[in-house]
Amino acid sequence: MSNGWEMDLTEPVLLTPEGLEKLKRDLEVALQRRAEAGERLKEAFQPGDIEDNPEYEQAKEEVGLLDGRIYELQEMIGRAQIIKESHSSVAGPGSTIDVVDSEGQAETYHLVGAVESDPSAGRISIDSPVGRALVGKKKGDRITVSVPSGTLTLSVKAVK
């Protein structure tokens, strides 16, 4: 159930208010699922029969995965640093940036922390190559950044 990145327990977790609420809801769901999995584990436990008991092994694995996810969510919530929508003309966490690429394609990006990143929805992490390149930029600036598909050149049309 890991999201594929290692958690640095010293860094704040940048979140929008909505992102923090989503993590809290995810934690509630994980705690509920953990309670249910714990019950299944108790029901599947048969003294002397746990070595050849697939239900027990499956429940034990699920409990372990859920415990890890609960820990991860509690850590992120505990280290949350709220980023608010920026009203600056300089791009930073919370900013919405309108850009145009070298082929004339317009995009709008919302700069968020890594936890809330969803590029398909226009929410890019300030830790991503494009996000890092956009931080500190203002209307009229151009950036060129290396991305997996090659080089991307963007012109900043607006920072909101």
N, C-alpha and C positions, 0 to 999 in steps of 0.2 A: 504494500500500500504506500510505499514511498513515492515521492514525486520525482525521484531521480537526481536530486541535488543534495549535497551534504549540508547540514545545518551548522553554521558558525555560532556557537553559543555566546559569543561576546558582542556580536553585531546587533544593532536594533533591526527590527523587522518593519520596513516601511509599508504602511497600509493606508488606504483611504478609509473613512468611517464605514463605508459599505463593505469593504474587504474585511474589516475587523468583525463586523456583525456576521458575515458569512463564516468566518473561522469559528465564531462562537456557536453558530448553528451546527456546523460540522462536528464540533466537539460534543454537543448534546446528542447528536445522532450516533457518534462513535461510542459514547458512554452507554447509550441504550442498547446498541448492538453488543457491546462488551458484556452487559448484564445477561442478555439472552444467550450469548455464547457460553458464559460461565454456567448457566443452567444446563445447557446441552452437555457441557463437560461433566458436570455432576451426574447427570442421567446416564451418560455413556460409561462412567467409571464402574468397573466391576472388579472388586479385589481379586488379584491373582490372574486376571484375564486382560491386562492392559497391553501386553506385547502383541497380541493378535486381535486388536480391536480397532478397525478402521474408523468407526464413529468417534472413538476416544481420540485417536490421532488427529483426525480432521478438526475436532472441536479444540484440541490443545493448540494446533497450529493457528486456528482462527483467533483464539484468545491472545496468542503471542503477537500476531499481526495487529490486532486492535490495540493492545497495550502500547505497541510502538507508535501507532498513529495518535493515540491519546496523548502520549508524552510529547510528540512532535507538535501537536496543536496547542497544548498547554504552554510549551516553550515559546512558540510564536506569539501567542496571545500575551504572555508575560513580558515579552520584549517588544511589543508593538509600539511603534512611533507613528502617530497619525500624521498623514500628509493631507493637507487641504488643497482645494482647487486654488491654483495660483492666479493672481490677478496682475501679475508682473508682465512686462514686455520682454522679459528674458526667460527662456525655457528652463524649467527645473521640475523636480518632483511635483506632480499634481497639475502641471501645465497641459493644455491641449494645443497641439501644433498642427497647422495646415501646411502641407508641403506639396511640391510638384517635382516629379522625377524628371530625368533628362529626356524622357519620351513624352512628356506632357501629362502624365497620369497624376491626378490629384489624390492625395491621401490625407486623412486626419489621424493623428496619433495622440493618445493620452499617455503621459509618462507616469508610470506606477512602479511600485516595488516588485521584486522578482516573484513574490507569492501570488500577486494578482495578474501577472503577465498573461495576456491572451492575444497574440498577434492577429489572429483571424478576426478579432473584434476591435482591432485598432488600439489595444492596450499593450504598450511595449514597456519592458523593464528598463529602468535607468541604468541597469548593469549590462544590458545587451549592447552589441557594437553600435547599432543605430541610436539607441537611447543615450549611450555615453557621448556619441558625437553631437547629439542635439542639445544636451545640457549646456546652458550658457549662451545659446544662440538666440538671435532676435530676428525680427522681420528683415528680409533682404539678404541674410546670410546664406552661404552655400556650404554644404558639407559633402565630402566624398569619403565613403566608408567601405571597407572590405566586408563582404557578406559571403555566405557559402556559395552563392551562385555567381560570384564575381565582385564587381565594384558597383556601388550604388551612389549616384550623385543626386542630392536633393537640394531644392531651393526652398527656404522658409518663407511662406507667404503671410503667416499670421501666428502669433503666440497669444493664447488666451488663458 
